[in-house]
Amino acid sequence: MAQRKLEWRSSIYNQRLQAIPSSSRSSLEQNTSRNNGIKEKIQQRIEPWIRRELQAVLGDPDPTIIVHVATSQFIASVEEKANTPPGQLDVEDRFIAPMRPFLHDKSNMFWHELRCFAESSYNMETYDAVVDYECLV
């Protein structure tokens, strides 16, 4: 089952599909700016998803170092968004750049998928069942 899930996730990237953001969004940025405990909850929630995605994209059964980089970059981006007035932040590439040596042309896709999952209110299993995709071509 886990192998089939990895193959499915890998096919998402290979077919250049992109998740359509869910209308069920959490208040990720607001919560992060208010409470450090939220950071740990976000980390606990997104790390398994990041690990699975990196295994699917890279074909590496243990992408631990990159998981740490991606998690740190994502949390830093959420914190920065929470502390920046709306409309004044367009620096996502700065957070994606450290992952480019590993993910190459799939870096932006990975970041988009991560944001869609993290901003949803779903756990990983429910998200997988309800997420819709569109073709990037």
Backbone torsions as a table, in degrees:
resi	resn	phi	psi	omega
1	MET	NA	-47.0	-179.8
2	ALA	-61.6	-39.3	179.5
3	GLN	-65.1	-40.4	178.1
4	ARG	-63.9	-38.3	178.5
5	LYS	-64.7	-42.3	177.7
6	LEU	-63.6	-41.0	178.6
7	GLU	-63.5	-40.7	178.2
8	TRP	-63.1	-46.9	-179.6
9	ARG	-64.1	-38.5	177.2
10	SER	-62.4	-39.3	-179.8
11	SER	-65.5	-29.8	176.8
12	ILE	-59.8	-46.6	-179.6
13	TYR	-71.1	-42.1	-178.4
14	ASN	-66.0	-32.2	178.7
15	GLN	-87.3	-1.5	-179.7
16	ARG	57.6	46.3	175.7
17	LEU	-89.9	154.0	-178.7
18	GLN	-132.2	132.7	178.3
19	ALA	-63.5	141.2	172.6
20	ILE	-90.0	120.6	-177.1
21	PRO	-53.2	138.9	-179.3
22	SER	-72.5	147.8	174.9
23	SER	-79.1	-10.9	177.7
24	SER	-93.7	85.8	-176.3
25	ARG	-105.3	146.5	175.7
26	SER	-89.8	171.3	177.2
27	SER	-96.5	58.8	-174.8
28	LEU	-54.6	-53.0	-176.2
29	GLU	-65.2	-44.4	-178.5
30	GLN	-61.1	-45.8	-178.4
31	ASN	-64.6	-37.4	-177.4
32	THR	-66.3	-38.5	-177.1
33	SER	-72.0	-19.2	-175.1
34	ARG	-93.2	-27.1	-167.6
35	ASN	-149.4	123.6	178.0
36	ASN	-64.7	-29.2	178.1
37	GLY	-61.6	-26.8	178.4
38	ILE	-65.0	-36.0	180.0
39	LYS	-57.8	-44.2	179.3
40	GLU	-64.9	-38.1	178.3
41	LYS	-65.8	-42.0	177.6
42	ILE	-61.9	-45.5	-179.3
43	GLN	-60.0	-46.9	179.7
44	GLN	-61.9	-33.9	-178.3
45	ARG	-76.3	-43.6	-172.8
46	ILE	-87.3	-25.4	-176.9
47	GLU	-59.0	-44.5	177.4
48	PRO	-61.6	-37.2	178.6
49	TRP	-65.7	-47.1	179.2
50	ILE	-59.9	-44.4	179.9
51	ARG	-58.3	-47.8	-179.4
52	ARG	-62.3	-44.5	-178.6
53	GLU	-63.6	-43.7	179.8
54	LEU	-66.4	-36.6	174.8
55	GLN	-61.7	-40.9	-179.2
56	ALA	-69.0	-44.1	-176.7
57	VAL	-72.5	-43.6	-173.3
58	LEU	-93.5	-18.2	-174.9
59	GLY	69.4	20.1	-178.3
60	ASP	-104.1	122.1	-179.0
61	PRO	-70.3	-15.1	-179.0
62	ASP	-138.0	78.3	-179.6
63	PRO	-90.3	38.8	-171.3
64	THR	-52.1	-46.3	-178.0
65	ILE	-61.4	-44.9	-177.8
66	ILE	-70.4	-32.7	175.5
67	VAL	-58.7	-44.9	179.7
68	HIS	-62.9	-44.5	179.5
69	VAL	-61.2	-49.4	-177.7
70	ALA	-63.0	-43.2	179.6
71	THR	-62.6	-47.5	-179.7
72	SER	-61.4	-44.0	-179.6
73	GLN	-65.2	-41.1	-178.9
74	PHE	-65.7	-46.5	180.0
75	ILE	-63.0	-39.8	176.9
76	ALA	-62.6	-38.4	179.8
77	SER	-68.3	-38.5	178.2
78	VAL	-65.1	-43.1	179.2
79	GLU	-62.8	-42.6	-179.3
80	GLU	-65.6	-42.4	177.7
81	LYS	-60.9	-39.7	-178.1
82	ALA	-66.9	-26.5	-176.3
83	ASN	-104.5	11.4	-179.0
84	THR	-119.9	133.0	178.4
85	PRO	-57.7	145.3	179.7
86	PRO	-55.2	142.3	177.6
87	GLY	83.8	-3.8	-177.7
88	GLN	-109.4	9.0	-176.2
89	LEU	-124.2	117.4	174.6
90	ASP	-145.8	57.5	-174.6
91	VAL	-123.7	24.6	-177.0
92	GLU	-56.3	-32.0	-178.2
93	ASP	-58.7	-30.7	177.8
94	ARG	-62.0	-33.8	-179.6
95	PHE	-83.1	-27.3	-179.8
96	ILE	-81.0	-33.2	-173.8
97	ALA	-50.6	-43.0	-179.6
98	PRO	-63.5	-16.4	-179.9
99	MET	-93.9	-15.2	-177.6
100	ARG	-57.0	-39.1	179.5
101	PRO	-61.2	-21.6	-178.7
102	PHE	-99.9	-41.0	-172.4
103	LEU	-100.4	-12.0	177.6
104	HIS	49.4	-124.3	-175.1
105	ASP	-72.5	-4.0	178.9
106	LYS	-99.1	3.5	-177.7
107	SER	-59.7	-49.6	-178.7
108	ASN	-66.4	-38.6	177.3
109	MET	-62.4	-45.9	179.2
110	PHE	-58.4	-46.3	-178.0
111	TRP	-62.9	-42.4	178.2
112	HIS	-61.8	-46.5	179.9
113	GLU	-61.5	-42.4	179.0
114	LEU	-61.7	-46.5	179.2
115	ARG	-61.2	-43.3	-179.8
116	CYS	-61.3	-44.9	178.4
117	PHE	-64.9	-50.7	-174.4
118	ALA	-63.4	-34.1	-178.3
119	GLU	-82.9	-10.7	177.3
120	SER	-80.2	165.8	177.7
121	SER	-97.9	8.6	-173.8
122	TYR	-93.8	152.8	168.3
123	ASN	-77.7	173.4	-173.7
124	MET	-60.2	-43.7	-177.2
125	GLU	-65.6	-43.9	179.2
126	THR	-67.8	-42.3	178.4
127	TYR	-56.8	-47.1	179.3
128	ASP	-57.7	-35.6	-176.6
129	ALA	-76.9	-26.5	-173.5
130	VAL	-110.9	-13.0	-176.2
131	VAL	-65.7	138.8	175.5
132	ASP	-109.9	152.1	-177.6
133	TYR	-126.4	153.8	171.7
134	GLU	-130.0	155.3	-178.3
135	CYS	-81.4	136.6	179.8
136	LEU	-78.1	-16.6	-174.2
137	VAL	-62.9	NA	NA
